Structure formats: structure tokens, C-alpha cells
Amino acid sequence: MSTDQLLKIVLAALDDGKGNDIKTIDVQGKTSVADFMVIASGTSERHVNFLADHVVEAVKKKKFKPLGIEGESVGDWVLVDLGDIIVHVMLPQTRAFYQLEKLWETDFATVSAKAI
């Protein structure tokens, strides 16, 4: 399955599960860990866990196996590792605290040049 197909499945699952503020960040060239990060918010710990599970079930239906799932026991931030796509589902306050969008949307070359 191509990364684009997998991304469509992830986004559809998050939308179907009523995920909030769903954002896709292209991290190609910024890290070798993944090509895309998808960040979404849930309204409660139960909703965060549901959204992550919904993503996992959606990709499994297409015969794709996630590499790992972290954070389900806590519930304020669940990470689903799909290889080329990392999915972060968070409570709004957790998302605001860690500001992953700000971190990954930063142009690292510009930051590095300014630091010198």
C-alpha cells in the first residue's frame, strides 16, 4: 500500500470518528522517522483512545499492520506508528502544551542559520 493510500485511510478514520482539528504535516526531509505526521484532538480520554483504535482497525481492514501503539493506558496522548505515517491523537490541552505542529512546521535550516 502506498503512503498516499494509507494517509487517506487514516484521515478518513479520524474524520469518521469525529476527530477534531485534524492536521497533516509533511516531515519528509526533516526526519528519517516518517514522511507524514497526522495530529488530531479528541474531546476526552475515552475519545482519544477510540480515535486511535479506529485508525488501527481501519488500516488492519486493508491488511496493514501498525508497527506500534503507545499511550493507550494514559489516554491524553496516543501515538500510532504506521511506519511512513505517525498518528498523534491528543487531548486539546496536551496538544497545546507540546505544540507538535509548531515543532515540525519549523524550517530547521532557517532556525540553524539564525542560531549561528
C-alpha positions in Angstrom: 0.0 0.0 0.0 1.3 3.4 -0.9 1.8 6.1 1.7 -0.8 8.3 0.0 -3.4 5.4 0.2 -2.5 4.9 3.9 -2.8 8.6 4.6 -6.3 8.7 3.1 -7.4 5.7 5.3 -6.0 7.4 8.4 -7.7 10.8 7.6 -11.0 9.1 6.8 -10.9 7.1 10.1 -10.2 10.2 12.2 -12.9 12.1 10.4 -15.4 9.2 10.7 -14.6 9.1 14.5 -15.3 12.8 14.8 -11.7 13.8 15.5 -11.1 17.5 15.9 -8.6 19.8 14.3 -7.0 17.1 12.1 -3.8 18.2 10.6 -1.3 16.5 8.3 2.3 17.6 8.4 4.8 16.6 5.7 8.1 15.9 7.5 10.0 14.5 4.6 13.5 15.9 4.6 13.1 16.9 8.3 13.4 13.4 9.8 14.0 9.9 8.6 11.5 8.5 11.1 8.4 9.1 8.9 7.1 11.0 5.8 4.0 12.4 7.5 2.7 13.2 10.9 -1.0 13.4 11.5 -2.2 15.2 14.6 -5.8 15.1 15.8 -7.6 16.0 19.0 -10.2 14.1 21.0 -12.7 15.5 23.4 -11.9 13.1 26.3 -9.5 10.4 27.2 -12.1 7.8 26.0 -12.5 9.7 22.7 -8.7 9.9 22.2 -8.4 6.1 22.7 -11.4 5.5 20.5 -9.9 7.5 17.6 -6.5 5.7 17.9 -8.3 2.3 17.9 -10.5 3.4 15.0 -7.3 4.2 12.9 -5.8 0.9 13.8 -8.9 -1.0 12.9 -9.2 0.9 9.6 -5.7 0.1 8.5 -6.0 -3.5 9.6 -9.1 -3.9 7.4 -6.8 -3.0 4.5 -4.3 -5.7 5.6 -1.8 -3.2 7.0 -0.3 -3.8 10.4 0.7 -0.9 12.7 4.3 -1.0 14.0 3.3 0.1 17.4 0.8 1.9 19.6 1.8 3.9 22.7 -0.1 5.8 25.4 -3.4 3.9 25.5 -3.2 3.3 29.2 -2.8 7.1 29.9 -5.3 8.4 27.3 -4.2 12.0 27.0 -1.9 11.2 24.0 -1.9 8.1 21.9 0.7 7.5 19.2 0.1 5.1 16.4 3.2 4.2 14.4 2.4 3.2 10.8 5.9 3.5 9.5 5.8 6.3 7.0 2.9 7.9 9.0 2.9 8.7 12.7 -0.5 9.5 14.1 -0.8 11.5 17.3 -4.2 11.7 18.9 -4.3 14.1 21.9 -6.5 16.0 24.3 -6.6 19.7 23.4 -4.6 20.7 26.5 -1.9 18.1 25.8 -1.7 19.2 22.2 -1.4 22.9 23.2 1.3 22.1 25.8 3.6 20.1 23.4 2.9 22.2 20.2 4.0 19.4 17.8 2.7 21.5 14.8 5.0 24.3 15.7 7.9 22.0 16.2 7.5 20.1 12.9 6.4 23.0 10.7 9.5 25.0 11.6 12.1 25.3 8.8 15.1 23.8 10.6 17.5 25.3 8.1 16.3 28.8 8.9 16.5 28.1 12.6 20.0 26.7 12.3 21.2 29.7 10.3 19.7 32.2 12.8 21.4 30.4 15.7 24.9 30.9 14.2 
